[in-house]
Amino acid sequence: MFINKVEICGVNTSKLPTLSDNEKQALFERIQNGDMKAREEFIYGNLRLVLSILQRFNNRGENIDDLFQVGCIGLIKALDNFDTSHGVKFSTYAVPMIIGELKRYLRDYTSIRVSRSLRDIAYKALSVKERFINEHSKEPTVVEIAKELNVPKEDVAMALDAILDPVSLHEPVYHDGGDAIFVMDQIKDEKNKDEMWLEHISLSEAMKKLSEREQHILDLRFFSGKTQMEVAEEIGISQAQVSRLEKNALSHLRKYI
């Protein structure tokens, strides 16, 4: 893993400075007046932001120096396009720009090669999708995109899947300077629905009505994953007795739930 690497692209990351908001504002004013030295200071003072984002890409098997340089390009683009009149922090604006630059790099230079023809279809499909949304205020279906491009819908689906990057559940999708909203916050949880909580409560209450031995056997069998033989050895009875007690306990549970 590269997250512990100290020197990246000749930069000693352990000695990188951190700029305060006042320092950033002062540098911005100088940058707007064409001060190139202030521009260099600002970029150098925000390299820690690039490093923090690289943590998300540490399992891609890519060269850290290459990723760092790409991240710096994203940082520079963010600086060139940042507008202080919008009233947002620079980091809030820069993070998605840097991530986008890194994703484009990984998409175009990934070790899993996508054929040129498939990539061309994907980019044309994205263009059609963007135009369709602008005209109809809704996303087009794969069939509609395929019809517009005059290619089989299977090719469109395959092409779009080929350029998709894996997304971390901890990747922020919105940040206003306060608490971030992550991908995981917008995913439906099928395991923790109200019905599941009710079933859990019912099971807990039903378990209380069993004897201590029955509770212990069910706990070992279904929560610890032990076999009847292992349970028998642990509590000092025969496997046949364990089997009988288990069946009785399950029968009682069904009546209580």
HUMOZI-V877607 format. One line per field, one symbol per residue. ss: DSSP state (2 for helix, 1 for strand, 0 for the rest). burial: # if it has 16 or more other C-alpha atoms within 10 Angstrom, else .. A space follows every 10 residues. Layout:
ss=???
burial=???
This chain:
ss=0000001100 1122200000 2222222222 2200022222 2222202222 2222222000 0002222222 2222222222 2002220002 2222222222 2222222220 0000022222 2222222222 2222220000 0222222220 0022222222 2200000000 0111000000 1122220000 0002222222 2222222200 0222222222 2220000222 2222200022 2222222222 2222220
burial=.#.....#.. ..#.....#. ...#..##.. #......##. .#.####### #.##..#... ...#..##.# ######.##. .#.......# ..#######. ###..##..# ...#...##. ##.##..##. .#.......# .#.###.... ..#..##.## .##....... ##..#..... .#........ .......... .....##..# ...##.##.# #......#.. ##......#. .##.##..#. ..#....
